[in-house]
């Protein structure tokens, strides 16, 4: 069973974009695009054995070219927000490209999500299907220092697991903090809302945000707040809360500090949809995870099979260093030293309950 390849479209400058299809022996199917190294479809069974695509996305390349919501994309160099689009590395200030007011979001005006990646398909030693995407981010791109060679590898396993491995190496000290921005709806991509999904986040603390959804530097306990997902909790339970963080984000759009060992792959979250019976577990090496409930989705063009995506149509679980991490001494540093290798692994495991 080989990896299928099909033409997805042609970029304005003439370069071809392909979709690659990975499939395991149980029928789980993963489709990824060389544009944005993006996850464009993830097809898994429900409790009745019916297969359905559970990620939001577009029917055509034009949607990904024009889209503003990062559906399925690989995010880099930096996931999340940087206040005032300024970072300091080795006492030198770098002014980054702004794309959200005065701030930078998800890598800038043209981040990794809008780049064409070089694909390579192969089977690993256990005969699992893999696809590797590579990209050279040049020195100065979006304001970041260093020529950065990046690789993202998707691997599908027969236990209905998808693994994403990230690696990067730079010729200058730089900032690297990558993630994947898939929007999940375990009821199916065309279902209305994820508000009845139940979520568990393995975290006792989160980084409090200001009104622009950027951390202030304050670390708060989740105990006694709407941010407590230490047990499976319905998303809609506290969405109408007057808690400042819910008001600032128009819902959930926050970084949770994960209860885990440094650089070890450990469970970060669970998501359960009683309607379909689908249960997703997420494991990661990263210290933080942004839980976003799609509070600003407003996409009605080029969507899959004429679907419409509005507020809360999907949820994101973005494994990462903490947002604006370089501007807070009490946060883990996202600096990658010249010649050292950045590594990140995130795993999504699907089952039925």
Secondary structure, DSSP 8 states (H G I E B T S, - for coil): ---EEEEEEE-TTS-EEEEEEEE-TT--EEEEETBTTEEEEEEEE-TTS-EEE-B--BSSHHHHHH-SS-TT-EE-SB-SEEGGGEEEETTEEEE----BTTBEETTSTT-GGGSB-EEEEEE-TT--EEEEEEEEE-TTGGG--S-EEEEEEEEEETTTEEEEEEEEEESS-EE-B-EE---B-TT-TTSS-STT-EEEE-EEEEEEE-TTS-EEEEEEE-TTSTT--SS-EEGGGSTT---HHHHHHTS-EEEEEE-S-TT--EEEEEEE-TTT-EEEEEEESSSEEEEE--TT--B-SSBGGG--B-TTS-BEEEEES-TTGGG-TTS---EE-TT-EEEEEEEEEEEE-
